[in-house]
Amino acid sequence: MLLISGCGVFLPSHDYYAVGVAQIGDQLYVYAPLCDGERVVGVEAYDNLLSGQEPNYDPDSMQFTYWKAQDPTRESVANGWIALGDSSGFRTTAVVAGSNIELPEKLGVSLQLDVGSQHAVEGVVSVSKAPRYPAGADPRSVRYAYRPERNGADARDPREIRDESGCAANYPA
């Protein structure tokens, strides 16, 4: 459970699933570190602050959902390389990017995974802390803002993020 205040996001411990975020051209990218045998099967990006402030919030309402898509068609997406809002890498889009809300500053990212069974993990990214790169940069070679709740976000490459995070299946659903 995430706790929200007017000052920012408070997480129950440093042991939550964290994703990296970077902006390449006009596109926001998330890198979700996965282990062998783990695959993304769905992703939802939502306003973390608004959903946390709503009493009795029902996530199934998708009231604060920025984008939601399922069933990746690209191997890179299934392996955790996600262009937020780009539904071309998915078979099904439940919420088109920006159709419910504008891109929020504190973006919650919920990943539905297949880790041998169904599993879900969530992270929070700060859009303004995303390092910026020119259009056409390779998402696998850029550095990502990682764990923004610390004093200043660390910029890390995907290998560093993967090494620190461990397997998604080890995080509570």
Protein Blocks (a to p, Z undefined) as FASTA:
>chain_A
ZZddfkbccdfbfkbccdddddehjbccddddddehiacfbdcdddfklmmmpghiafkl
ommafbdcehifbfklmnopacehiaklpfbdfbdghklpccdfbdcddddddehiacdd
dddddfklpccddehiafklmccdehjlbgciadddfklmmmmnopfklpcZZ
